[in-house]
Amino acid sequence: MLPRLRVPVSAYVVDCGVYVDGERLPGRWTHDAAIDEVRERGEGFVWIGLHEPTEDQITGIAETYGLHELAVEDAVHAHNRPKLERYDDTLFMVLKTVSYVGHAEPTTSNEIVETGEVQAFVGRDFVVTVRHGKHTGLAAVRRKLEEDSEQLALGPAAVLHAIADHVVDTYLEVTEAIEDDIDELEAEVFAPRTTMDPEQIYVMKREILELRRAVTPLLKPLHKITEGYSSLIPHEVRSYFRDIEDHLSGVAERVAGFNELLTTLVDAVLAKVSMRQNSDMRKITAYAALITVPTMVAGIYGMNFDYMPELHWQFGYPLVILVIALACGLLYRNFRRNGWL
């Protein structure tokens, strides 16, 4: 049966493909023509990719493919936690995507982790993916799957696996990049005579929490899939999801470790600030003590009494200066010996 060509897809539809036995049928398809072709054949599936559609734009697709209105609302407005929900004979999965924002140093950027979102509707003969964000493209995932007809022949579940695998791989890449930044921060914090602003570590900590909100909640949906949550994910595909779950668990542990390390670095910076302030106070106190000696002597001999020792003595003034100098010298030596100056 020859594929029926239709008018070009809309701008918000990134791609619409029909796949039979792991091979993509030639031509460009509209969403209704694609699903009609699959159901007439009685085999294959449709994969539609959407980018930030509005509610009006996705309504036609939702009606044709029987997507639940609550899931459609989530897909349009985004800002969801990673989750997996089942609506009749359709699965709806939300994944948070992340991207590392490059910068010269870990202290020169206010945003290190940029987030986006990918939602996937999975039915028996279709996959509808909705993505939000500039860095969440799935074109490379589609090309890789189209080169592996054996994997693609497993159906819509294989597409969901490929998307989840791609997202978790980006978690690994971002985690490694952030680890390098944290190593630089740690080296700078503990380097001698450095003045690290705690605010920069708080910025990094905030970005780690952003990454954590993307990674940790995804563990439960992946575990549900591996436990046979839906018959839409066949056993042979569930085994691949177990591998993704293992990778994600490793990422979650590393992110939790980052958070604890940054908390330790904040404490270290605050301790260094406190020590520096104590050192400054000791110096101020020492110099105040040095000034107090001549001030006290000058205050005593500045009193208006007629009968005071050595007031009219020829060597009185040199003796007072010598006593002041000796007293200040002794104080200075003691302060230096004790590390106050």
Residue frames as qw, qx, qy, qz and C-alpha x, y, z in Angstrom:
[[0.000, 0.890, 0.457, 0.000, 0.00, 0.00, 0.00],
 [0.431, 0.396, -0.019, 0.811, 1.47, 3.35, -1.04],
 [0.228, -0.476, -0.468, 0.709, 1.52, 6.12, 1.56],
 [0.161, 0.822, 0.466, 0.284, -0.86, 8.97, 0.97],
 [0.377, 0.076, -0.125, 0.915, 0.86, 12.32, 0.89],
 [0.131, -0.848, -0.509, 0.074, -0.85, 15.19, 2.62],
 [0.136, 0.913, -0.038, 0.383, -0.30, 18.90, 3.02],
 [0.431, 0.354, -0.553, 0.619, 2.77, 19.98, 4.98],
 [0.509, -0.546, -0.602, 0.285, 2.44, 19.79, 8.75],
 [0.146, -0.960, -0.133, -0.196, 1.94, 22.92, 10.82],
 [0.265, 0.723, -0.440, 0.463, 4.81, 24.94, 12.24],
 [0.504, -0.557, 0.493, -0.439, 4.27, 23.66, 15.79],
 [0.980, 0.005, 0.193, -0.051, 4.40, 20.06, 14.51],
 [0.200, -0.711, 0.606, 0.295, 8.12, 19.35, 14.32],
 [0.198, 0.266, -0.877, -0.348, 7.70, 15.96, 12.66],
 [0.786, 0.060, 0.341, -0.512, 5.04, 13.37, 11.95],
 [0.234, 0.411, -0.838, -0.272, 6.16, 9.92, 10.85],
 [0.919, -0.027, 0.051, -0.391, 4.55, 6.57, 10.17],
 [0.027, -0.530, 0.848, -0.018, 6.61, 3.48, 11.09],
 [0.943, 0.054, -0.004, -0.328, 5.90, -0.09, 9.97],
 [0.971, 0.006, -0.063, 0.229, 8.20, -3.00, 10.90],
 [0.615, -0.536, 0.085, 0.572, 10.81, -0.58, 12.16],
 [0.391, 0.138, 0.405, 0.815, 10.95, 1.39, 8.90],
 [0.156, 0.547, 0.240, -0.787, 9.61, 4.87, 8.24],
 [0.510, 0.592, 0.595, 0.190, 7.18, 5.22, 5.38],
 [0.326, 0.058, 0.217, 0.918, 8.12, 7.95, 2.90],
 [0.083, -0.648, -0.478, -0.587, 6.20, 11.17, 2.56],
 [0.021, -0.115, 0.424, -0.898, 4.85, 13.87, 4.85],
 [0.305, -0.458, -0.824, -0.138, 1.72, 13.21, 6.84],
 [0.356, -0.508, 0.105, -0.777, -0.91, 15.09, 8.75],
 [0.249, -0.237, 0.806, -0.481, -1.87, 13.65, 12.12],
 [0.750, 0.182, 0.354, -0.529, -5.23, 12.32, 10.94],
 [0.759, 0.489, -0.363, -0.231, -3.90, 10.79, 7.70],
 [0.188, 0.496, -0.820, 0.215, -1.04, 9.13, 9.59],
 [0.412, -0.105, 0.776, -0.465, -3.22, 7.34, 12.12],
 [0.800, 0.353, 0.099, -0.475, -5.72, 6.35, 9.38],
 [0.578, 0.542, -0.600, -0.109, -2.85, 4.75, 7.45],
 [0.014, -0.343, 0.880, -0.328, -1.67, 2.76, 10.47],
 [0.550, 0.074, 0.636, -0.536, -5.12, 1.56, 11.42],
 [0.780, 0.443, -0.139, -0.418, -5.98, 0.59, 7.86],
 [0.470, 0.483, -0.738, 0.037, -2.79, -1.47, 7.70],
 [0.879, -0.418, -0.143, -0.179, -3.41, -2.95, 11.14],
 [0.837, -0.186, -0.095, 0.506, 0.27, -2.58, 12.01],
 [0.418, 0.390, -0.043, 0.820, 2.88, 0.07, 12.75],
 [0.296, -0.737, -0.438, 0.421, 2.54, 3.29, 14.70],
 [0.241, 0.838, 0.128, 0.473, 2.64, 7.08, 14.38],
 [0.553, -0.400, -0.249, 0.687, 5.17, 9.35, 16.07],
 [0.122, 0.866, 0.233, 0.426, 4.20, 13.03, 16.22],
 [0.533, -0.218, -0.284, 0.766, 6.58, 15.59, 17.68],
 [0.031, -0.899, -0.323, -0.295, 5.16, 18.94, 18.88],
 [0.466, 0.036, -0.284, 0.837, 6.97, 22.00, 20.15],
 [0.017, -0.270, -0.391, 0.880, 5.19, 24.26, 22.65],
 [0.098, -0.431, -0.683, -0.581, 1.71, 23.98, 21.10],
 [0.320, -0.149, 0.253, -0.901, -1.16, 26.10, 22.33],
 [0.453, 0.165, 0.773, -0.413, -4.39, 24.57, 23.56],
 [0.650, 0.565, 0.072, -0.504, -6.13, 25.36, 20.28],
 [0.384, 0.595, -0.654, -0.268, -3.29, 23.83, 18.26],
 [0.006, -0.221, 0.968, -0.115, -3.25, 20.54, 20.13],
 [0.613, 0.133, 0.435, -0.647, -7.04, 20.12, 20.30],
 [0.760, 0.395, -0.296, -0.423, -7.35, 18.45, 16.88],
 [0.422, 0.366, -0.822, 0.114, -4.61, 15.94, 17.66],
 [0.236, -0.134, 0.768, -0.580, -6.07, 15.25, 21.10],
 [0.729, 0.209, 0.223, -0.612, -9.48, 14.48, 19.61],
 [0.719, 0.426, -0.482, -0.264, -8.08, 12.27, 16.86],
 [0.465, 0.293, -0.797, 0.249, -5.86, 10.24, 19.19],
 [0.691, -0.539, -0.442, -0.191, -8.20, 10.22, 22.20],
 [0.415, 0.193, -0.512, 0.727, -5.89, 12.04, 24.59],
 [0.355, -0.663, -0.615, 0.238, -7.32, 12.80, 28.01],
 [0.062, 0.892, 0.148, 0.423, -8.15, 16.46, 28.58],
 [0.566, -0.813, 0.105, 0.086, -6.29, 16.64, 31.93],
 [0.761, -0.177, 0.333, 0.528, -3.11, 15.29, 30.37],
 [0.437, 0.625, 0.315, 0.565, -3.51, 17.67, 27.42],
 [0.207, -0.958, -0.067, -0.188, -3.80, 20.59, 29.83],
 [0.688, -0.604, 0.253, 0.313, -0.57, 19.52, 31.54],
 [0.711, 0.163, 0.386, 0.565, 1.15, 19.18, 28.17],
 [0.255, 0.812, 0.251, 0.462, 0.17, 22.68, 27.10],
 [0.275, -0.931, 0.058, -0.231, 1.00, 24.56, 30.27],
 [0.660, 0.336, -0.523, 0.422, 4.06, 22.50, 31.31],
 [0.144, -0.550, 0.493, -0.658, 5.75, 23.27, 34.67],
 [0.906, -0.275, -0.123, -0.297, 5.01, 19.75, 35.90],
 [0.453, -0.553, 0.697, -0.051, 6.98, 17.39, 38.10],
 [0.308, 0.264, -0.866, -0.292, 8.22, 14.20, 36.42],
 [0.607, 0.015, 0.590, -0.533, 5.39, 11.69, 36.59],
 [0.154, 0.021, -0.894, -0.420, 3.68, 8.74, 34.91],
 [0.514, 0.183, 0.453, -0.705, -0.11, 8.54, 34.63],
 [0.113, 0.133, 0.928, 0.329, -2.46, 6.09, 32.96],
 [0.467, 0.307, 0.157, -0.814, -5.61, 7.26, 31.18],
 [0.874, 0.309, 0.138, -0.348, -7.64, 4.33, 29.85],
 [0.922, 0.165, 0.214, 0.276, -5.45, 2.87, 27.09],
 [0.426, 0.772, -0.132, 0.453, -2.93, 5.75, 27.02],
 [0.682, -0.418, -0.222, 0.558, 0.15, 6.47, 29.13],
 [0.142, 0.933, -0.001, 0.329, 1.18, 10.03, 29.86],
 [0.778, -0.302, -0.135, 0.533, 4.77, 10.59, 31.03],
 [0.057, 0.986, -0.066, 0.146, 6.46, 13.88, 31.98],
 [0.814, -0.114, -0.066, 0.566, 10.23, 14.26, 32.02],
 [0.101, -0.966, 0.068, 0.230, 12.20, 17.35, 32.99],
 [0.789, 0.409, -0.010, 0.459, 15.10, 18.12, 30.68],
 [0.412, -0.831, 0.082, 0.364, 18.23, 19.98, 31.75],
 [0.674, 0.609, -0.021, 0.417, 21.03, 21.78, 29.96],
 [0.619, -0.462, -0.089, 0.629, 24.36, 23.07, 31.26],
 [0.221, 0.969, 0.076, 0.074, 24.92, 26.79, 30.72],
 [0.768, 0.153, -0.109, 0.612, 28.55, 27.40, 29.85],
 [0.186, -0.978, 0.022, -0.089, 30.51, 30.12, 31.67],
 [0.396, 0.695, -0.501, 0.332, 34.11, 31.18, 32.24],
 [0.140, 0.223, -0.800, 0.539, 34.16, 30.33, 35.95],
 [0.312, -0.460, -0.831, 0.013, 31.65, 28.81, 38.38],
 [0.186, -0.569, -0.438, 0.671, 31.32, 32.24, 40.02],
 [0.012, -0.228, 0.272, 0.935, 30.53, 34.21, 36.86],
 [0.313, -0.229, -0.683, -0.619, 27.05, 32.90, 36.04],
 [0.438, -0.102, 0.442, -0.776, 23.72, 33.30, 37.80],
 [0.886, 0.153, 0.153, -0.409, 22.24, 30.35, 35.89],
 [0.136, -0.468, 0.854, 0.178, 24.12, 27.09, 35.47],
 [0.217, 0.193, 0.954, 0.075, 21.26, 24.66, 34.87],
 [0.417, 0.152, -0.182, -0.877, 18.56, 25.47, 32.32],
 [0.368, 0.144, 0.895, -0.204, 15.45, 23.30, 32.45],
 [0.442, 0.101, -0.442, -0.774, 12.80, 22.29, 29.96],
 [0.616, 0.037, 0.647, -0.449, 10.15, 19.63, 29.69],
 [0.323, 0.146, -0.785, -0.507, 9.15, 16.70, 27.51],
 [0.649, 0.051, 0.532, -0.541, 5.75, 15.02, 27.72],
 [0.182, 0.174, -0.871, -0.422, 4.92, 11.79, 25.93],
 [0.766, 0.089, 0.257, -0.583, 1.50, 10.30, 25.17],
 [0.040, 0.287, -0.932, -0.218, 1.92, 6.59, 24.44],
 [0.803, 0.132, 0.193, -0.548, -0.84, 4.49, 22.91],
 [0.822, -0.001, 0.562, 0.090, -0.86, 1.11, 21.18],
 [0.665, 0.444, 0.407, 0.441, -0.31, 2.63, 17.76],
 [0.227, 0.851, 0.048, 0.471, 0.98, 6.15, 18.40],
 [0.557, -0.392, -0.264, 0.683, 3.40, 8.33, 20.33],
 [0.115, 0.887, 0.179, 0.410, 2.79, 12.07, 20.71],
 [0.608, -0.264, -0.262, 0.701, 5.68, 14.00, 22.22],
 [0.007, -0.945, -0.176, -0.277, 5.32, 17.60, 23.40],
 [0.677, -0.120, -0.221, 0.692, 8.44, 19.49, 24.34],
 [0.104, -0.983, -0.124, -0.091, 9.04, 22.85, 25.99],
 [0.496, -0.717, 0.305, 0.383, 12.34, 24.70, 25.93],
 [0.446, 0.792, -0.336, -0.247, 15.00, 25.47, 23.36],
 [0.014, 0.571, -0.821, -0.010, 17.42, 22.68, 24.30],
 [0.632, -0.041, 0.697, -0.335, 14.96, 19.77, 24.36],
 [0.600, 0.450, -0.402, -0.525, 15.05, 18.75, 20.70],
 [0.776, -0.110, 0.609, -0.124, 14.40, 15.09, 19.94],
 [0.671, 0.639, -0.255, -0.275, 15.54, 15.08, 16.31],
 [0.164, 0.558, -0.812, 0.054, 18.74, 13.22, 17.20],
 [0.495, -0.073, 0.790, -0.355, 16.73, 10.63, 19.13],
 [0.772, 0.461, 0.217, -0.380, 14.43, 10.09, 16.15],
 [0.518, 0.671, -0.506, -0.156, 17.38, 9.74, 13.73],
 [0.095, -0.432, 0.878, -0.180, 19.12, 7.24, 16.02],
 [0.632, 0.118, 0.669, -0.373, 15.98, 5.14, 16.34],
 [0.731, 0.585, -0.010, -0.352, 15.35, 5.22, 12.59],
 [0.340, 0.624, -0.701, -0.055, 18.83, 3.77, 12.11],
 [0.108, -0.165, 0.945, -0.262, 17.95, 0.87, 14.42],
 [0.583, -0.086, -0.437, -0.679, 14.95, -0.79, 12.78],
 [0.530, -0.153, -0.825, 0.120, 15.05, -3.74, 15.18],
 [0.140, -0.227, -0.579, 0.770, 14.57, -1.47, 18.18],
 [0.310, 0.105, -0.070, -0.942, 12.02, 0.72, 16.41],
 [0.500, -0.117, -0.737, -0.439, 10.00, -2.38, 15.50],
 [0.238, -0.232, -0.826, 0.456, 9.21, -2.81, 19.22],
 [0.110, -0.736, -0.603, -0.288, 6.69, 0.00, 18.81],
 [0.132, -0.863, -0.044, -0.487, 5.77, 3.12, 20.80],
 [0.762, -0.637, 0.011, 0.112, 7.35, 1.73, 23.99],
 [0.772, 0.048, 0.098, 0.626, 10.74, 1.79, 22.26],
 [0.193, 0.695, 0.108, 0.685, 10.26, 5.48, 21.49],
 [0.515, -0.816, -0.032, -0.260, 9.43, 6.22, 25.12],
 [0.862, -0.353, 0.056, 0.358, 12.53, 4.31, 26.19],
 [0.611, 0.345, 0.109, 0.704, 14.74, 6.22, 23.75],
 [0.077, -0.812, -0.073, -0.575, 13.40, 9.56, 25.02],
 [0.698, -0.713, 0.029, -0.067, 13.92, 8.61, 28.67],
 [0.862, -0.099, 0.087, 0.490, 17.39, 7.30, 27.89],
 [0.404, 0.578, 0.092, 0.703, 18.28, 10.55, 26.11],
 [0.320, -0.845, -0.030, -0.427, 17.04, 12.66, 29.02],
 [0.814, -0.562, 0.081, 0.122, 18.95, 10.65, 31.62],
 [0.771, 0.186, 0.079, 0.604, 22.10, 10.82, 29.48],
 [0.143, 0.733, 0.007, 0.665, 21.86, 14.62, 29.57],
 [0.632, -0.758, 0.012, -0.160, 21.54, 14.38, 33.37],
 [0.883, -0.215, 0.076, 0.410, 24.87, 12.55, 33.41],
 [0.529, 0.470, 0.088, 0.701, 26.52, 15.15, 31.19],
 [0.176, -0.822, -0.022, -0.542, 25.23, 18.07, 33.27],
 [0.789, -0.614, 0.001, 0.019, 26.21, 16.33, 36.50],
 [0.820, -0.009, 0.052, 0.569, 29.78, 15.85, 35.30],
 [0.286, 0.622, 0.064, 0.726, 30.04, 19.50, 34.21],
 [0.440, -0.804, -0.019, -0.399, 28.69, 20.71, 37.57],
 [0.886, -0.388, -0.041, 0.253, 31.10, 18.41, 39.40],
 [0.626, 0.279, -0.002, 0.728, 33.98, 20.22, 37.70],
 [0.079, -0.736, -0.047, -0.670, 32.53, 23.57, 38.82],
 [0.714, -0.679, -0.050, -0.160, 32.19, 22.36, 42.40],
 [0.859, -0.108, -0.056, 0.497, 35.79, 21.12, 42.38],
 [0.359, 0.493, -0.005, 0.792, 36.91, 24.62, 41.32],
 [0.396, -0.756, -0.064, -0.517, 34.80, 26.20, 44.04],
 [0.866, -0.479, -0.093, 0.108, 36.23, 23.85, 46.64],
 [0.731, 0.118, -0.057, 0.669, 39.79, 24.63, 45.58],
 [0.111, 0.614, 0.017, 0.781, 39.11, 28.36, 45.76],
 [0.602, -0.720, -0.134, -0.319, 37.41, 28.14, 49.16],
 [0.852, -0.479, 0.031, 0.209, 40.33, 26.33, 50.78],
 [0.634, 0.455, -0.079, 0.620, 43.10, 28.22, 48.99],
 [0.456, -0.481, -0.314, 0.680, 45.08, 30.48, 51.36],
 [0.089, -0.413, 0.001, 0.907, 44.36, 34.20, 51.37],
 [0.056, -0.295, -0.679, -0.670, 41.25, 33.95, 49.18],
 [0.275, 0.212, 0.429, -0.834, 38.02, 35.83, 49.75],
 [0.097, -0.254, -0.863, -0.426, 35.11, 33.77, 48.44],
 [0.416, -0.112, 0.095, -0.898, 31.65, 35.33, 48.55],
 [0.323, 0.108, 0.900, -0.271, 29.15, 32.89, 50.13],
 [0.571, 0.497, 0.164, -0.632, 26.52, 34.19, 47.71],
 [0.425, 0.479, -0.652, -0.405, 28.27, 32.45, 44.82],
 [0.031, 0.073, -0.991, 0.104, 28.00, 29.11, 46.59],
 [0.413, 0.363, 0.598, -0.583, 24.33, 29.77, 47.31],
 [0.535, 0.517, -0.268, -0.612, 23.84, 30.36, 43.55],
 [0.321, 0.297, -0.882, -0.176, 25.42, 26.99, 42.82],
 [0.157, 0.099, 0.895, -0.406, 23.34, 25.36, 45.57],
 [0.525, 0.430, 0.255, -0.689, 20.17, 26.80, 44.04],
 [0.540, 0.457, -0.531, -0.467, 21.08, 25.34, 40.65],
 [0.120, 0.159, -0.975, 0.094, 21.77, 21.96, 42.25],
 [0.363, 0.268, 0.692, -0.564, 18.30, 22.03, 43.78],
 [0.580, 0.489, -0.133, -0.638, 16.89, 22.80, 40.32],
 [0.415, 0.349, -0.812, -0.218, 18.68, 19.74, 38.96],
 [0.088, -0.014, 0.926, -0.368, 17.51, 17.68, 41.92],
 [0.529, 0.340, 0.386, -0.675, 13.87, 18.61, 41.21],
 [0.630, 0.457, -0.407, -0.479, 14.33, 17.20, 37.71],
 [0.357, 0.338, -0.871, 0.006, 16.18, 14.01, 38.65],
 [0.146, -0.094, 0.862, -0.477, 14.76, 12.64, 41.90],
 [0.630, 0.224, 0.365, -0.647, 11.01, 12.60, 41.08],
 [0.641, 0.413, -0.482, -0.432, 11.70, 10.61, 37.89],
 [0.001, 0.287, -0.945, 0.154, 12.85, 7.58, 39.90],
 [0.497, 0.171, 0.688, -0.500, 9.30, 6.60, 40.84],
 [0.708, 0.505, -0.034, -0.493, 7.83, 6.68, 37.27],
 [0.430, 0.509, -0.732, -0.147, 10.73, 4.60, 35.94],
 [0.160, -0.161, 0.922, -0.314, 10.30, 2.09, 38.76],
 [0.644, 0.298, 0.427, -0.560, 6.58, 1.81, 37.98],
 [0.660, 0.535, -0.364, -0.382, 7.41, 1.00, 34.35],
 [0.257, 0.411, -0.873, 0.057, 9.92, -1.70, 35.32],
 [0.301, 0.001, 0.835, -0.460, 7.33, -3.24, 37.65],
 [0.041, 0.294, 0.880, 0.369, 4.83, -3.67, 34.79],
 [0.173, 0.352, 0.363, -0.846, 2.64, -0.63, 35.39],
 [0.608, 0.514, 0.051, -0.604, 1.07, -0.88, 31.94],
 [0.798, 0.172, 0.556, 0.157, 0.73, -3.49, 29.21],
 [0.474, 0.880, -0.013, -0.030, 1.69, -0.76, 26.74],
 [0.018, 0.769, -0.638, 0.026, 5.29, -1.37, 27.83],
 [0.948, 0.071, -0.291, -0.110, 6.12, -4.97, 26.84],
 [0.835, -0.506, 0.125, 0.179, 8.48, -7.10, 28.88],
 [0.785, 0.201, 0.126, 0.572, 11.36, -6.88, 26.38],
 [0.184, 0.734, 0.008, 0.653, 11.30, -3.07, 26.64],
 [0.589, -0.787, -0.025, -0.183, 10.94, -3.00, 30.43],
 [0.869, -0.226, 0.011, 0.441, 14.38, -4.56, 30.77],
 [0.458, 0.459, 0.051, 0.760, 15.85, -1.52, 28.99],
 [0.283, -0.810, -0.078, -0.508, 14.07, 0.78, 31.43],
 [0.818, -0.539, -0.090, 0.178, 15.81, -1.02, 34.32],
 [0.687, 0.105, 0.017, 0.719, 19.14, 0.11, 32.92],
 [0.046, 0.657, 0.102, 0.745, 17.89, 3.72, 32.77],
 [0.622, -0.734, -0.159, -0.221, 16.65, 3.43, 36.35],
 [0.832, -0.289, -0.080, 0.467, 20.12, 2.31, 37.49],
 [0.450, 0.332, 0.061, 0.827, 21.77, 5.26, 35.75],
 [0.226, -0.731, -0.174, -0.620, 19.24, 7.67, 37.20],
 [0.756, -0.623, -0.189, 0.068, 19.80, 6.31, 40.72],
 [0.717, -0.073, -0.037, 0.692, 23.51, 7.03, 40.32],
 [0.165, 0.520, 0.134, 0.827, 22.80, 10.57, 39.18],
 [0.493, -0.749, -0.239, -0.372, 20.41, 11.15, 42.10],
 [0.799, -0.464, -0.153, 0.350, 23.07, 10.01, 44.57],
 [0.548, 0.133, 0.039, 0.825, 25.67, 12.32, 43.04],
 [0.080, -0.653, -0.210, -0.723, 23.30, 15.28, 43.10],
 [0.660, -0.712, -0.219, -0.102, 22.49, 14.63, 46.76],
 [0.770, -0.245, -0.070, 0.585, 26.23, 14.50, 47.45],
 [0.313, 0.441, 0.123, 0.832, 26.70, 17.84, 45.66],
 [0.356, -0.769, -0.229, -0.479, 24.09, 19.43, 47.88],
 [0.773, -0.592, -0.128, 0.188, 25.80, 18.19, 51.04],
 [0.684, 0.019, 0.035, 0.729, 29.23, 19.28, 49.79],
 [0.113, 0.601, 0.163, 0.775, 27.99, 22.78, 48.97],
 [0.561, -0.775, -0.193, -0.217, 26.49, 23.04, 52.45],
 [0.802, -0.372, -0.038, 0.466, 29.92, 22.15, 53.84],
 [0.490, 0.295, 0.131, 0.810, 31.57, 24.76, 51.61],
 [0.190, -0.785, -0.202, -0.554, 29.14, 27.42, 52.82],
 [0.719, -0.683, -0.102, 0.076, 30.03, 26.55, 56.42],
 [0.757, -0.096, 0.055, 0.644, 33.74, 26.70, 55.54],
 [0.259, 0.549, 0.166, 0.777, 33.41, 30.13, 53.90],
 [0.417, -0.812, -0.159, -0.377, 31.45, 31.48, 56.86],
 [0.811, -0.491, -0.055, 0.313, 34.11, 30.06, 59.21],
 [0.613, 0.160, 0.092, 0.768, 36.84, 31.78, 57.19],
 [0.029, -0.721, -0.181, -0.669, 34.92, 35.05, 57.31],
 [0.641, -0.747, -0.135, -0.113, 34.53, 34.69, 61.07],
 [0.806, -0.262, 0.008, 0.530, 38.23, 33.94, 61.51],
 [0.413, 0.416, 0.139, 0.798, 39.15, 36.92, 59.36],
 [0.277, -0.797, -0.164, -0.511, 36.90, 39.15, 61.45],
 [0.774, -0.609, -0.085, 0.151, 38.44, 37.81, 64.68],
 [0.715, 0.024, 0.056, 0.697, 41.90, 38.49, 63.30],
 [0.143, 0.626, 0.153, 0.752, 40.92, 42.05, 62.43],
 [0.522, -0.791, -0.153, -0.280, 39.47, 42.57, 65.89],
 [0.821, -0.386, -0.057, 0.417, 42.68, 41.31, 67.52],
 [0.524, 0.271, 0.092, 0.802, 44.72, 43.76, 65.46],
 [0.142, -0.746, -0.180, -0.625, 42.42, 46.63, 66.34],
 [0.709, -0.691, -0.138, -0.025, 42.61, 45.68, 70.02],
 [0.789, -0.148, -0.015, 0.596, 46.41, 45.45, 69.92],
 [0.319, 0.435, 0.104, 0.836, 46.84, 48.86, 68.29],
 [0.383, -0.782, -0.201, -0.449, 44.35, 50.34, 70.75],
 [0.795, -0.541, -0.117, 0.248, 46.47, 48.97, 73.61],
 [0.642, 0.093, 0.044, 0.760, 49.61, 50.49, 72.08],
 [0.039, 0.619, 0.162, 0.767, 47.92, 53.86, 71.82],
 [0.587, -0.731, -0.309, -0.161, 46.59, 53.61, 75.37],
 [0.739, -0.294, -0.199, 0.572, 50.08, 53.68, 77.00],
 [0.317, 0.130, 0.015, 0.939, 51.21, 57.12, 75.73],
 [0.289, -0.607, -0.362, -0.646, 47.68, 58.43, 76.11],
 [0.685, -0.617, -0.380, 0.075, 47.60, 57.38, 79.76],
 [0.611, -0.229, -0.140, 0.745, 51.02, 58.91, 80.53],
 [0.126, 0.320, 0.198, 0.918, 50.15, 62.11, 78.69],
 [0.440, -0.662, -0.431, -0.426, 46.87, 62.25, 80.57],
 [0.684, -0.538, -0.339, 0.358, 48.60, 61.94, 83.93],
 [0.472, -0.229, -0.002, 0.851, 51.19, 64.64, 83.23],
 [0.020, 0.463, 0.387, 0.797, 48.56, 66.82, 81.68],
 [0.423, -0.735, -0.528, 0.048, 46.91, 67.33, 85.07],
 [0.124, 0.755, -0.103, 0.636, 47.32, 70.84, 86.52],
 [0.733, -0.645, -0.161, 0.145, 49.07, 70.11, 89.83],
 [0.061, 0.920, -0.360, 0.145, 52.00, 72.16, 91.11],
 [0.330, -0.561, 0.751, -0.111, 53.68, 69.32, 92.95],
 [0.961, 0.215, 0.024, -0.170, 54.15, 66.29, 90.69],
 [0.743, -0.376, 0.422, 0.358, 57.24, 63.97, 90.54],
 [0.546, -0.027, 0.504, 0.669, 59.85, 64.97, 87.97],
 [0.308, 0.852, 0.423, 0.003, 57.68, 67.85, 86.76],
 [0.079, 0.978, -0.183, -0.055, 60.54, 70.34, 87.01],
 [0.716, -0.388, 0.483, 0.323, 63.37, 67.83, 86.61],
 [0.132, 0.649, -0.487, -0.569, 65.77, 68.41, 83.71],
 [0.095, 0.199, -0.919, -0.327, 65.58, 64.80, 82.49],
 [0.493, 0.226, 0.650, -0.533, 61.88, 64.27, 83.20],
 [0.653, 0.532, -0.067, -0.534, 60.68, 64.59, 79.61],
 [0.422, 0.460, -0.757, -0.194, 63.31, 62.22, 78.10],
 [0.153, -0.119, 0.931, -0.308, 62.57, 59.72, 80.88],
 [0.601, 0.336, 0.450, -0.568, 58.83, 59.76, 80.15],
 [0.626, 0.552, -0.352, -0.423, 59.44, 59.29, 76.43],
 [0.214, 0.391, -0.895, 0.018, 61.78, 56.38, 77.17],
 [0.359, 0.050, 0.820, -0.443, 59.24, 54.73, 79.49],
 [0.672, 0.457, 0.159, -0.560, 56.52, 55.12, 76.86],
 [0.524, 0.550, -0.584, -0.287, 58.77, 53.66, 74.15],
 [0.021, 0.265, -0.948, 0.172, 59.78, 50.70, 76.32],
 [0.495, 0.190, 0.666, -0.524, 56.21, 49.97, 77.35],
 [0.690, 0.529, -0.048, -0.492, 54.96, 50.15, 73.75],
 [0.358, 0.523, -0.758, -0.155, 57.89, 48.02, 72.57],
 [0.187, -0.120, 0.932, -0.287, 57.12, 45.30, 75.13],
 [0.612, 0.359, 0.458, -0.536, 53.45, 45.28, 74.21],
 [0.593, 0.595, -0.338, -0.425, 54.24, 45.14, 70.50],
 [0.173, 0.403, -0.898, -0.025, 56.61, 42.18, 71.02],
 [0.348, 0.066, 0.849, -0.391, 54.02, 40.26, 73.03],
 [0.646, 0.492, 0.207, -0.545, 51.29, 40.92, 70.48],
 [0.494, 0.575, -0.573, -0.312, 53.54, 39.77, 67.64],
 [0.025, -0.279, 0.950, -0.140, 54.53, 36.64, 69.57],
 [0.404, 0.243, 0.778, -0.416, 50.88, 35.74, 70.12],
 [0.236, 0.280, 0.770, 0.522, 49.89, 36.42, 66.51],
 [0.096, 0.780, 0.499, -0.366, 47.81, 39.49, 67.18],
 [0.178, 0.863, -0.173, -0.440, 49.88, 41.66, 64.86]]
